[in-house]
Amino acid sequence: MARVFVSGSSDGLGLMAAELLSQQGHEVLLHARNQSRRNDAQAALPRALGVVVGDLSSIAQTRSVAEQVNAFGVFDAVIHNAGVGYREPRRIETDDGLPHVFAVNSLAPYILTALIHKPKRLVYVSSRLHERGDASLEDLAWKTRAWDGLTAYSDSKLHDVLLAFGIARRWPDVLSNALEPGWVPTKMGGPGATDDMEQAFRTQAWLAVSDDQAATVTGAYFYHMKPREPKPETHAVAIQERLIEGCRLFSGIELPG
Ligand SMILES: NC(=O)c1ccc[n+]([C@@H]2O[C@H](COP(=O)([O-])OP(=O)(O)OC[C@H]3O[C@@H](n4cnc5c(N)ncnc54)[C@H](OP(=O)(O)O)[C@@H]3O)[C@@H](O)[C@H]2O)c1
């Protein structure tokens, strides 16, 4: 039995993965953005260890989420699943002065990785759209670029892979991998999504707990429990380090050695 924390598990793929893990006998800690969503998550999976609360668009609240997780002790696996989509029509600025998509999808996983007690496994939920992301990492805060919601989302999902691979390299004692779930009809995916919902949430759960040889690797990228080659630049150490340095500067939080 493993203990697993899943971010963004009040709904969608995070909740589905949490339900699967719980059915398999694992202990799951859920996460919701606020008290009302906390109650929804609790009702959806009453067997959960608990529900931590915090809006990941806020650096202060993300710090608090990490503290709440740590109060439950050390986890075997953390799944960085929470995310916002590609339909934001303009640059929505957070209280920290950052674009909302970057704050939730890129910076929050970095902060949680840095502050949650180091688990044995880290899983980062990316997207096929990461391939469209800008690997130059210029203008992470969208101060000079004209806003494009699809590019901002694609960038953030590229960041998730870079973070997974950067951590895999920096922390050889941790299995750190990324995946794409496929385009499926969750709240984010929308009703027109065409991929297989039955498959979409399984890879993150499998990478978190399975002892299969195929799942106990690090620095790899998956789709439907099969390895897949991500955008080539994700393997570039200099780009991984550039993202980590950017996140350090935006958050003021150091990644432990
Ligand atoms: N669905 C797809 O087709 C698809 C494709 C590729 C990749 N993905 C990735 O899969 C992951 C899960 O997406 P999904 O499809 O399950 O989306 P979803 O149904 O919209 O669920 C997203 C989860 O993240 C939470 N969340 C969003 N913003 C948050 C914030 N600021 N603070 C705290 N929690 C927040 C949501 O909370 P609320 O319930 O309160 O909104 C929800 O629990 C994401 O990383 C996404 O990028 C999805």
The ligand as a Tripos MOL2 file, in Angstrom:
@<TRIPOS>MOLECULE
LIG
   48    52     1     0     0
SMALL
NO_CHARGES

@<TRIPOS>ATOM
      1 N1         -8.7670   16.7910  -20.3010 N.am      1 LIG1
      2 C1         -7.8710   16.7460  -21.2820 C.2       1 LIG1
      3 O1         -8.2250   16.5420  -22.4520 O.2       1 LIG1
      4 C2         -6.4150   16.9090  -20.9820 C.ar      1 LIG1
      5 C3         -5.5140   16.7450  -22.0430 C.ar      1 LIG1
      6 C4         -4.1610   16.8860  -21.7920 C.ar      1 LIG1
      7 C5         -3.7260   17.1650  -20.5230 C.ar      1 LIG1
      8 N2         -4.6130   17.3330  -19.5130 N.ar      1 LIG1
      9 C6         -4.0930   17.6440  -18.1780 C.3       1 LIG1
     10 O2         -4.6960   16.8100  -17.2210 O.3       1 LIG1
     11 C7         -4.7210   17.4670  -15.9380 C.3       1 LIG1
     12 C8         -6.1050   17.3460  -15.3360 C.3       1 LIG1
     13 O3         -7.0180   18.0070  -16.1930 O.3       1 LIG1
     14 P1         -8.5760   17.6390  -16.2740 P.3       1 LIG1
     15 O4         -8.8810   17.3990  -17.6920 O.co2     1 LIG1
     16 O5         -8.8960   16.6260  -15.2590 O.co2     1 LIG1
     17 O6         -9.1960   19.0770  -15.9010 O.3       1 LIG1
     18 P2        -10.3720   19.4700  -14.8980 P.3       1 LIG1
     19 O7        -11.4680   18.4840  -14.9630 O.co2     1 LIG1
     20 O8        -10.6540   20.8910  -15.1960 O.co2     1 LIG1
     21 O9         -9.6900   19.3270  -13.4530 O.3       1 LIG1
     22 C9         -8.6160   20.1580  -13.0920 C.3       1 LIG1
     23 C10        -8.3970   20.0700  -11.6070 C.3       1 LIG1
     24 O10        -7.4290   21.0600  -11.2310 O.3       1 LIG1
     25 C11        -8.0220   21.9150  -10.2420 C.3       1 LIG1
     26 N3         -7.5350   23.2750  -10.3300 N.ar      1 LIG1
     27 C12        -7.5600   24.0870  -11.4180 C.ar      1 LIG1
     28 N4         -7.0920   25.2890  -11.0820 N.ar      1 LIG1
     29 C13        -6.7680   25.2580   -9.7700 C.ar      1 LIG1
     30 C14        -6.2560   26.2080   -8.8520 C.ar      1 LIG1
     31 N5         -5.9710   27.4650   -9.2050 N.pl3     1 LIG1
     32 N6         -6.0300   25.8220   -7.5880 N.ar      1 LIG1
     33 C15        -6.3250   24.5700   -7.2000 C.ar      1 LIG1
     34 N7         -6.8310   23.6190   -8.0120 N.ar      1 LIG1
     35 C16        -7.0600   23.9690   -9.2910 C.ar      1 LIG1
     36 C17        -9.4970   21.8510  -10.5530 C.3       1 LIG1
     37 O11       -10.2560   22.3450   -9.4670 O.3       1 LIG1
     38 P3        -11.8100   22.7450   -9.7150 P.3       1 LIG1
     39 O12       -12.5030   21.4360   -9.8600 O.co2     1 LIG1
     40 O13       -12.1950   23.5080   -8.5120 O.co2     1 LIG1
     41 O14       -11.8340   23.5440  -10.9740 O.co2     1 LIG1
     42 C18        -9.6650   20.3630  -10.8140 C.3       1 LIG1
     43 O15        -9.6690   19.6230   -9.6260 O.3       1 LIG1
     44 C19        -4.2830   18.9170  -16.2050 C.3       1 LIG1
     45 O16        -2.9520   19.0830  -15.8120 O.3       1 LIG1
     46 C20        -4.4060   19.0500  -17.7170 C.3       1 LIG1
     47 O17        -3.5050   20.0080  -18.2470 O.3       1 LIG1
     48 C21        -5.9620   17.2090  -19.7090 C.ar      1 LIG1
@<TRIPOS>BOND
     1     1     2 1
     2     2     3 2
     3     2     4 1
     4     4     5 ar
     5     4    48 ar
     6     5     6 ar
     7     6     7 ar
     8     7     8 ar
     9     8     9 1
    10     8    48 ar
    11     9    10 1
    12     9    46 1
    13    10    11 1
    14    11    12 1
    15    11    44 1
    16    12    13 1
    17    13    14 1
    18    14    15 2
    19    14    16 1
    20    14    17 1
    21    17    18 1
    22    18    19 2
    23    18    20 1
    24    18    21 1
    25    21    22 1
    26    22    23 1
    27    23    24 1
    28    23    42 1
    29    24    25 1
    30    25    26 1
    31    25    36 1
    32    26    27 ar
    33    26    35 ar
    34    27    28 ar
    35    28    29 ar
    36    29    30 ar
    37    29    35 ar
    38    30    31 1
    39    30    32 ar
    40    32    33 ar
    41    33    34 ar
    42    34    35 ar
    43    36    37 1
    44    36    42 1
    45    37    38 1
    46    38    39 2
    47    38    40 1
    48    38    41 1
    49    42    43 1
    50    44    45 1
    51    44    46 1
    52    46    47 1
@<TRIPOS>SUBSTRUCTURE
     1 LIG1         1 GROUP 0 **** ****
